Amino acid sequence: MFEKHLQCPYCRQAITILLDTGVEGFTNVVDDCEVCCRPIDIDYCVEEGEVTAFSYNAIEGNEF
């Protein structure tokens, strides 16, 4: 597991998510913000146990 820090696209609070680095290749997950509980679409790629690409977006409206 890899701990990733980001800013919630809705409430703008700093949050932490865990990425599974045990699965090679591209992964898409939806995780809720630990502050406002709104869904965040997360894409990342793992190569040789390392996260090589990462992006995230709001799913719902009202993002900043």
C-alpha distance (Angstrom), angle and dihedral (degrees) to the residues before:
residue distance angle dihedral
M1 . . .
F2 3.78 . .
E3 3.80 122.6 .
K4 3.82 112.3 -136.6
H5 3.80 124.8 -170.4
L6 3.79 119.4 -151.4
Q7 3.78 143.5 153.0
C8 3.80 116.8 -104.4
P9 3.83 109.4 -115.0
Y10 3.82 89.7 -141.1
C11 3.82 110.1 40.8
R12 3.85 96.5 17.4
Q13 3.82 92.0 -132.6
A14 3.81 120.5 143.6
I15 3.81 109.2 -107.4
T16 3.79 137.7 173.4
I17 3.80 126.9 -135.1
L18 3.80 131.8 -176.7
L19 3.80 119.9 -126.7
D20 3.80 120.5 -158.8
T21 3.81 106.4 -125.6
G22 3.80 92.8 178.9
V23 3.81 91.5 83.4
E24 3.81 115.6 73.5
G25 3.79 120.7 -141.2
F26 3.78 134.6 18.7
T27 3.81 119.4 -12.5
N28 3.80 131.2 -175.7
V29 3.80 120.7 -165.6
V30 3.78 137.3 164.4
D31 3.79 115.2 -137.3
D32 3.80 128.7 176.3
C33 3.80 122.4 -122.9
E34 3.81 108.5 -105.8
V35 3.83 89.7 -138.6
C36 3.84 107.4 41.9
C37 3.86 98.2 15.1
R38 3.81 94.3 -132.7
P39 3.83 119.3 142.6
I40 3.80 121.0 -99.5
D41 3.82 121.4 -164.2
I42 3.83 107.9 -137.2
D43 3.82 126.6 -167.9
Y44 3.78 123.6 -175.6
C45 3.78 141.4 157.6
V46 3.81 127.4 -142.1
E47 3.80 123.5 -159.0
E48 3.80 121.1 177.8
G49 3.80 91.2 -14.3
E50 3.83 94.6 -52.4
V51 3.80 128.2 108.2
T52 3.82 104.0 -119.7
A53 3.81 100.2 172.6
F54 3.81 133.0 23.7
S55 3.80 135.9 175.6
Y56 3.79 137.1 156.5
N57 3.80 137.4 -169.7
A58 3.77 140.7 -176.3
I59 3.79 115.0 -101.0
E60 3.80 98.0 -163.5
G61 3.80 129.6 48.9
N62 3.82 127.2 -99.1
E63 3.79 96.0 66.0
F64 3.82 118.9 146.6
